[in-house]
C-alpha cells in the first residue's frame, strides 16, 4: 500500500525534475534550467528520494554523480516523458505509401466477384506495404461486436435492420434479376410470375441468424412464397450449379451479368416489382476519427463508385 501511495505522487513535473537533475548532475544548474529556486529543487530531490527509495545523486570527486539506480532512472524518466508527450500530441499523419498496417474488412461472399478485387487493387496501388484481410460474414459471426472490439475496421453488406450504434454510409443500389442455365426452357418462354413461383430455386445460406432475404420478405408481403430447393454457402459456386441444373437463382444484376460473361447463363428480369438491394458500409465510433480507417473507407467508397456507377 505504501508503494502505491508513493507512485501516486509522481507527476509530470517530478519526472521532468528527475530527468533534469540526472542530466545536469547539479541542483543549481537544474534550478536555472527549470526556472525554479535552488531550495525548491532540493526539496523536490528529497521527495524523489522518498518515492524511489534511492539517493539518485551522491557527492563525487567532481560534484554530484548518479547512483547505479540513478542511471536506470534517467532512462526511465526519458521514456516516461516521451510517452506523456506522445499522449498529448496528435496522432501522426497516416501515409498510405509507407504504412504496414493490416486492415480488416468484413463482407458477404457475393461481393467477391467485382467489389472486393477492386478494393484490393486500390489498396495494393496506394499502400503496397499494407495488408488487407477480408472476413466472410456468416450466421455465426457477430459483426457489430467485431467492429466494437477492433477485430474489424469496417463491414460491407445489405441489412434489413441497421444497428443504430454504428456509423453508416450507403455505397450503392442494385436491382434484382434471375439467373438460369442458358438452355433452360423458361429462357424461350419468358419468366412469368407463375413460372417463378413453380420453379425450384437455389438460394444462399443466410449470413445473419434469423435473417430473411429481401426477396422472400417482398414475396411474403404479397402473400407469395418461392420454392427454395437448394442452398449454398458460397456465391462462387452459383455458376457451377446453374451450369449443371435447372435451378433459378435470384441475385443482384452486377453479380449475374459478371457470371453470364463467362458461363452459359441467361439473366432474366424479375417477373414482379421488387425493391432494390441497398449496400452499406458500417464502422464503429472507436475508429471514426482514425486517419488510417478513414482512408480505408475512402478506398471502399471509390471502388463501389467505379463498379456500380
C-alpha positions as CSV (number, residue, x, y, z in Angstrom):
1,X,0.0,0.0,0.0
2,X,2.8,2.4,0.9
3,X,4.4,1.8,-2.5
4,X,1.2,2.6,-4.3
5,X,0.8,5.9,-2.4
6,X,4.4,6.9,-3.3
7,X,3.8,6.1,-7.0
8,X,0.7,8.2,-7.0
9,X,2.9,11.2,-6.0
10,X,4.7,11.1,-9.3
11,X,3.6,13.6,-11.8
12,X,5.0,15.2,-15.0
13,X,6.8,18.0,-13.1
14,X,8.6,15.5,-10.8
15,X,9.6,13.4,-13.8
16,X,10.9,16.5,-15.6
17,X,12.9,17.5,-12.4
18,X,14.3,13.9,-12.1
19,X,15.4,13.9,-15.8
20,X,17.0,17.3,-15.5
21,X,18.8,16.5,-12.2
22,X,20.3,13.4,-13.7
23,X,21.3,15.2,-16.9
24,X,22.8,18.2,-15.2
25,X,24.1,16.4,-12.1
26,X,23.7,19.7,-10.2
27,X,20.8,21.1,-8.1
28,X,22.0,24.7,-9.0
29,X,22.1,24.1,-12.8
30,X,18.9,22.2,-12.7
31,X,17.2,25.1,-10.9
32,X,18.4,27.5,-13.5
33,X,17.3,25.3,-16.4
34,X,13.9,24.7,-14.9
35,X,13.4,28.3,-13.8
36,X,12.9,27.4,-10.2
37,X,14.7,28.3,-7.0
38,X,17.6,26.1,-5.7
39,X,15.7,25.3,-2.4
40,X,12.6,24.2,-4.4
41,X,14.7,21.8,-6.5
42,X,16.4,20.5,-3.3
43,X,13.0,19.8,-1.8
44,X,11.9,18.0,-5.0
45,X,15.0,15.9,-5.0
46,X,14.2,14.9,-1.4
47,X,10.7,13.9,-2.5
48,X,12.1,11.9,-5.4
49,X,14.5,10.1,-3.0
50,X,11.5,9.2,-0.8
51,X,9.5,7.9,-3.7
52,X,12.2,5.9,-5.3
53,X,13.9,4.7,-2.2
54,X,17.3,5.7,-3.7
55,X,19.7,8.6,-3.2
56,X,19.6,9.1,-7.0
57,X,22.6,11.6,-6.9
58,X,25.5,11.4,-4.4
59,X,28.6,13.6,-3.9
60,X,31.6,12.6,-6.0
61,X,35.1,13.9,-6.7
62,X,33.9,16.5,-9.3
63,X,30.4,17.3,-8.0
64,X,27.4,15.0,-7.9
65,X,27.2,11.7,-9.6
66,X,24.3,9.3,-10.2
67,X,23.9,6.1,-8.3
68,X,23.6,2.9,-10.2
69,X,19.8,3.2,-9.8
70,X,20.1,6.8,-10.9
71,X,21.4,5.7,-14.2
72,X,18.4,3.4,-14.7
73,X,16.1,6.2,-13.6
74,X,17.5,8.6,-16.2
75,X,16.4,6.2,-19.0
76,X,13.0,5.5,-17.4
77,X,12.4,9.2,-16.9
78,X,13.3,9.9,-20.5
79,X,10.9,7.2,-21.7
80,X,8.1,8.3,-19.4
81,X,8.4,11.9,-20.6
82,X,8.3,10.7,-24.2
83,X,5.2,8.6,-23.5
84,X,3.5,11.6,-22.0
85,X,4.5,13.7,-25.0
86,X,3.1,11.2,-27.3
87,X,-0.2,11.0,-25.4
88,X,-0.6,14.8,-25.6
89,X,0.4,15.1,-29.2
90,X,-2.0,14.5,-32.2
91,X,-1.8,11.1,-33.9
92,X,0.9,11.1,-36.6
93,X,-0.3,11.6,-40.2
94,X,-1.3,8.4,-42.0
95,X,0.8,7.9,-45.1
96,X,-0.6,5.0,-47.2
97,X,2.5,4.6,-49.3
98,X,4.6,3.7,-46.3
99,X,2.0,2.1,-44.0
100,X,2.4,-1.5,-42.9
101,X,-0.9,-1.6,-41.1
102,X,-3.1,-4.7,-41.6
103,X,-6.7,-3.7,-42.3
104,X,-9.7,-6.0,-41.6
105,X,-12.8,-5.8,-43.8
106,X,-16.0,-7.8,-43.3
107,X,-18.0,-8.6,-46.5
108,X,-20.5,-11.1,-47.7
109,X,-19.4,-13.7,-50.3
110,X,-21.4,-12.2,-53.2
111,X,-19.2,-9.1,-53.3
112,X,-16.2,-11.2,-54.1
113,X,-16.6,-11.1,-57.8
114,X,-16.5,-7.4,-58.5
115,X,-16.1,-5.1,-55.5
116,X,-13.5,-7.0,-53.3
117,X,-10.9,-7.4,-56.1
118,X,-11.2,-3.7,-56.9
119,X,-10.7,-2.8,-53.3
120,X,-7.6,-5.0,-53.1
121,X,-6.3,-3.4,-56.3
122,X,-6.6,0.1,-54.8
123,X,-5.0,-0.9,-51.5
124,X,-2.2,-2.5,-53.4
125,X,-1.6,0.6,-55.5
126,X,-1.9,3.1,-52.8
127,X,-0.5,1.2,-49.8
128,X,1.8,-1.5,-51.2
129,X,3.2,-2.5,-47.8
130,X,-0.2,-2.7,-46.1
131,X,-2.2,-5.9,-45.5
132,X,-5.9,-6.5,-46.1
133,X,-7.8,-9.4,-44.5
134,X,-11.3,-9.9,-45.8
135,X,-13.6,-11.7,-43.3
136,X,-16.6,-13.6,-44.6
137,X,-19.9,-12.8,-42.9
138,X,-21.9,-15.8,-41.9
139,X,-24.7,-16.6,-39.5
140,X,-22.3,-17.3,-36.6
141,X,-20.3,-14.1,-36.9
142,X,-21.3,-11.1,-34.8
143,X,-20.0,-8.3,-37.0
144,X,-21.3,-5.5,-34.7
145,X,-19.2,-6.9,-31.8
146,X,-16.2,-7.4,-34.1
147,X,-16.4,-3.7,-35.1
148,X,-16.6,-2.6,-31.4
149,X,-13.7,-4.7,-30.4
150,X,-11.5,-3.7,-33.3
151,X,-11.4,-7.1,-34.9
152,X,-12.9,-5.5,-37.9
153,X,-12.3,-1.9,-39.2
154,X,-15.5,-1.8,-41.3
155,X,-18.1,-4.0,-42.8
156,X,-19.9,-4.0,-46.2
157,X,-23.3,-5.7,-46.7
158,X,-27.0,-5.2,-47.1
159,X,-29.0,-5.5,-43.9
160,X,-32.8,-5.3,-43.2
161,X,-32.1,-3.6,-39.9
162,X,-29.1,-1.4,-39.3
163,X,-27.5,-1.3,-35.8
164,X,-28.2,2.2,-34.5
165,X,-24.9,2.5,-32.6
166,X,-22.8,2.2,-35.8
167,X,-21.8,4.8,-38.4
168,X,-23.0,4.0,-41.9
169,X,-22.7,5.2,-45.5
170,X,-24.7,3.9,-48.4
171,X,-22.4,2.6,-51.1
172,X,-24.7,1.6,-54.0
173,X,-28.0,0.1,-55.1
174,X,-28.5,-2.8,-57.4
175,X,-31.7,-4.3,-58.9
176,X,-32.7,-7.9,-58.5
177,X,-32.6,-10.3,-61.5
178,X,-32.8,-14.0,-62.1
179,X,-30.0,-16.3,-63.3
180,X,-30.8,-19.6,-65.1
181,X,-29.0,-22.0,-67.3
182,X,-28.9,-20.6,-70.9
183,X,-30.7,-23.8,-72.1
184,X,-33.5,-23.6,-69.5
185,X,-36.9,-23.8,-71.2
186,X,-38.0,-20.6,-69.4
187,X,-35.5,-18.6,-71.4
188,X,-37.5,-19.0,-74.6
189,X,-41.0,-18.8,-72.9
190,X,-40.2,-15.9,-70.7
191,X,-40.2,-15.9,-66.9
192,X,-43.7,-15.2,-65.7
193,X,-44.7,-14.9,-62.0
194,X,-46.4,-18.3,-62.2
195,X,-43.2,-19.9,-63.5
196,X,-41.1,-18.1,-60.9
197,X,-43.1,-19.5,-58.1
198,X,-43.2,-23.0,-59.5
199,X,-39.5,-23.4,-60.4
200,X,-37.0,-24.9,-58.0
201,X,-34.8,-22.2,-56.5
202,X,-31.2,-22.0,-55.5
203,X,-30.6,-19.6,-52.6
204,X,-27.6,-18.5,-50.5
205,X,-27.2,-19.6,-46.9
206,X,-28.3,-16.6,-44.8
207,X,-25.3,-14.8,-43.4
208,X,-27.2,-13.5,-40.4
209,X,-29.1,-15.7,-38.0
210,X,-32.9,-15.2,-38.4
211,X,-32.4,-13.0,-41.4
212,X,-34.9,-13.4,-44.3
213,X,-33.8,-12.0,-47.6
214,X,-35.4,-9.0,-49.2
215,X,-36.7,-11.4,-51.9
216,X,-38.6,-13.6,-49.5
217,X,-39.8,-10.6,-47.5
218,X,-41.1,-8.8,-50.6
219,X,-42.9,-12.0,-51.7
220,X,-44.4,-12.6,-48.3
221,X,-45.8,-9.1,-48.3
222,X,-47.8,-10.1,-51.4
223,X,-48.8,-13.4,-49.9
224,X,-46.4,-15.3,-52.1
225,X,-43.6,-17.8,-51.5
226,X,-41.0,-19.3,-53.7
227,X,-39.8,-22.9,-53.6
228,X,-36.2,-22.9,-52.3
229,X,-34.9,-26.4,-53.0
230,X,-31.2,-26.0,-52.5
231,X,-28.9,-23.6,-50.6
232,X,-25.2,-22.9,-50.9
233,X,-22.7,-21.2,-48.6
234,X,-20.6,-19.5,-51.4
235,X,-21.7,-17.4,-54.3
236,X,-18.7,-18.6,-56.2
237,X,-20.5,-21.9,-56.6
238,X,-23.6,-20.4,-58.2
239,X,-22.5,-20.6,-61.9
240,X,-21.2,-24.1,-61.4
241,X,-24.5,-25.2,-60.0
242,X,-26.6,-23.4,-62.7
243,X,-24.5,-24.9,-65.5
244,X,-25.5,-28.4,-64.3
245,X,-29.1,-27.9,-63.1
246,X,-32.4,-26.3,-64.0
247,X,-32.5,-24.2,-60.8
248,X,-33.1,-20.4,-60.7
249,X,-31.0,-18.0,-58.7
250,X,-32.2,-14.5,-57.7
251,X,-29.5,-12.0,-57.1
252,X,-28.1,-8.6,-58.0
253,X,-27.7,-7.6,-61.6
254,X,-24.0,-6.9,-61.2
255,X,-23.3,-10.4,-60.0
256,X,-25.5,-12.0,-62.5
257,X,-24.0,-10.2,-65.5
258,X,-20.5,-10.9,-64.4
259,X,-21.2,-14.6,-64.3
260,X,-23.0,-14.5,-67.6
261,X,-19.9,-13.3,-69.3
262,X,-18.0,-16.5,-68.5
263,X,-20.7,-19.1,-68.1
264,X,-23.7,-20.5,-70.1
265,X,-26.1,-18.4,-68.0
266,X,-29.1,-16.2,-69.0
267,X,-30.0,-13.1,-67.0
268,X,-33.8,-12.6,-66.8
269,X,-35.8,-9.7,-65.3
270,X,-37.8,-10.3,-62.2
271,X,-41.5,-11.1,-63.0
272,X,-42.8,-8.8,-60.3
273,X,-41.7,-5.4,-58.8
274,X,-39.0,-5.9,-56.2
275,X,-37.1,-3.3,-54.0
276,X,-33.5,-2.7,-54.9
277,X,-30.7,-4.2,-52.9
278,X,-29.1,-1.4,-50.9
279,X,-25.5,-1.9,-49.8
280,X,-24.0,-0.1,-46.8
281,X,-20.6,0.3,-45.1
282,X,-20.6,0.2,-41.3
283,X,-18.0,1.2,-38.8
284,X,-17.7,1.9,-35.1
285,X,-17.2,5.2,-33.3
286,X,-13.9,3.9,-32.0
287,X,-12.3,4.3,-35.5
288,X,-14.5,7.1,-36.8
289,X,-11.7,9.7,-36.5
290,X,-8.8,7.3,-37.1
291,X,-6.9,8.5,-40.2
292,X,-6.0,5.0,-41.5
293,X,-9.6,3.8,-41.3
294,X,-10.8,6.9,-42.9
295,X,-8.5,6.1,-45.8
296,X,-9.8,2.6,-46.0
297,X,-13.4,3.8,-46.1
298,X,-12.5,6.2,-48.9
299,X,-10.9,3.3,-50.8
300,X,-14.1,1.2,-50.4
301,X,-16.3,4.2,-51.4
302,X,-14.2,4.9,-54.5
303,X,-14.2,1.2,-55.6
304,X,-18.0,1.0,-55.1
305,X,-18.5,4.1,-57.2
306,X,-16.4,2.6,-60.0
307,X,-18.2,-0.7,-60.0
308,X,-21.7,0.5,-59.7
309,X,-21.7,3.9,-61.4
